[in-house]
Amino acid sequence: MADAVVAAVQEAIGAHPNLDFGLAIVGWVLGLAPHVPPTLFALGRAAGWIGHALEQYSSNCFIRPRAQYVGVRPAD
């Protein structure tokens, strides 16, 4: 069923499945409660954010120096 959904979406809009789709399929196959896949996603994301914060604190500089604001300059 998952392969059919992926194929239909790719044909319709040319997009590939994301992590949310994968977690939904894993949750369905394993018979997990509906709240488990989003919880796993949030835990993984939080672990990544904590890792980035620790890296930034230890290096004492921004870990993504290429990121630059390109929007409208705020008024003084």
Rosetta constraint file for C-alpha pairs under 8 A:
AtomPair CA 1 CA 5 HARMONIC 6.35 0.50
AtomPair CA 2 CA 6 HARMONIC 6.18 0.50
AtomPair CA 2 CA 25 HARMONIC 7.11 0.50
AtomPair CA 3 CA 7 HARMONIC 6.08 0.50
AtomPair CA 4 CA 8 HARMONIC 6.08 0.50
AtomPair CA 5 CA 9 HARMONIC 6.15 0.50
AtomPair CA 6 CA 10 HARMONIC 6.08 0.50
AtomPair CA 6 CA 16 HARMONIC 6.98 0.50
AtomPair CA 6 CA 17 HARMONIC 6.52 0.50
AtomPair CA 7 CA 11 HARMONIC 6.09 0.50
AtomPair CA 8 CA 12 HARMONIC 6.05 0.50
AtomPair CA 9 CA 13 HARMONIC 5.85 0.50
AtomPair CA 9 CA 14 HARMONIC 6.62 0.50
AtomPair CA 9 CA 15 HARMONIC 6.39 0.50
AtomPair CA 9 CA 16 HARMONIC 7.47 0.50
AtomPair CA 10 CA 14 HARMONIC 4.08 0.50
AtomPair CA 10 CA 15 HARMONIC 5.03 0.50
AtomPair CA 10 CA 16 HARMONIC 6.18 0.50
AtomPair CA 17 CA 21 HARMONIC 5.92 0.50
AtomPair CA 17 CA 22 HARMONIC 7.27 0.50
AtomPair CA 18 CA 22 HARMONIC 6.62 0.50
AtomPair CA 19 CA 23 HARMONIC 6.13 0.50
AtomPair CA 20 CA 24 HARMONIC 6.14 0.50
AtomPair CA 20 CA 37 HARMONIC 7.97 0.50
AtomPair CA 20 CA 38 HARMONIC 7.78 0.50
AtomPair CA 20 CA 41 HARMONIC 7.70 0.50
AtomPair CA 21 CA 25 HARMONIC 6.25 0.50
AtomPair CA 22 CA 26 HARMONIC 6.19 0.50
AtomPair CA 23 CA 27 HARMONIC 5.98 0.50
AtomPair CA 23 CA 37 HARMONIC 5.40 0.50
AtomPair CA 23 CA 38 HARMONIC 7.71 0.50
AtomPair CA 23 CA 41 HARMONIC 7.77 0.50
AtomPair CA 24 CA 28 HARMONIC 6.11 0.50
AtomPair CA 24 CA 37 HARMONIC 6.15 0.50
AtomPair CA 25 CA 29 HARMONIC 6.06 0.50
AtomPair CA 26 CA 30 HARMONIC 6.02 0.50
AtomPair CA 26 CA 37 HARMONIC 7.89 0.50
AtomPair CA 27 CA 31 HARMONIC 5.81 0.50
AtomPair CA 27 CA 32 HARMONIC 4.88 0.50
AtomPair CA 27 CA 33 HARMONIC 7.38 0.50
AtomPair CA 27 CA 34 HARMONIC 7.43 0.50
AtomPair CA 27 CA 36 HARMONIC 7.20 0.50
AtomPair CA 27 CA 37 HARMONIC 5.95 0.50
AtomPair CA 28 CA 32 HARMONIC 6.37 0.50
AtomPair CA 32 CA 36 HARMONIC 6.33 0.50
AtomPair CA 32 CA 37 HARMONIC 7.82 0.50
AtomPair CA 35 CA 39 HARMONIC 6.26 0.50
AtomPair CA 36 CA 40 HARMONIC 6.14 0.50
AtomPair CA 37 CA 41 HARMONIC 6.27 0.50
AtomPair CA 38 CA 42 HARMONIC 6.16 0.50
AtomPair CA 39 CA 43 HARMONIC 6.11 0.50
AtomPair CA 40 CA 44 HARMONIC 6.15 0.50
AtomPair CA 41 CA 45 HARMONIC 6.14 0.50
AtomPair CA 42 CA 46 HARMONIC 5.99 0.50
AtomPair CA 43 CA 47 HARMONIC 6.13 0.50
AtomPair CA 44 CA 48 HARMONIC 6.32 0.50
AtomPair CA 45 CA 49 HARMONIC 6.25 0.50
AtomPair CA 46 CA 50 HARMONIC 6.12 0.50
AtomPair CA 47 CA 51 HARMONIC 6.13 0.50
AtomPair CA 48 CA 52 HARMONIC 6.20 0.50
AtomPair CA 49 CA 53 HARMONIC 6.15 0.50
AtomPair CA 50 CA 54 HARMONIC 6.14 0.50
AtomPair CA 51 CA 55 HARMONIC 6.16 0.50
AtomPair CA 52 CA 56 HARMONIC 6.08 0.50
AtomPair CA 52 CA 63 HARMONIC 7.52 0.50
AtomPair CA 53 CA 57 HARMONIC 6.09 0.50
AtomPair CA 54 CA 58 HARMONIC 6.09 0.50
AtomPair CA 55 CA 59 HARMONIC 6.16 0.50
AtomPair CA 55 CA 63 HARMONIC 7.33 0.50
AtomPair CA 56 CA 60 HARMONIC 5.83 0.50
AtomPair CA 56 CA 61 HARMONIC 5.87 0.50
AtomPair CA 56 CA 62 HARMONIC 5.87 0.50
AtomPair CA 56 CA 63 HARMONIC 5.62 0.50
AtomPair CA 57 CA 61 HARMONIC 7.31 0.50
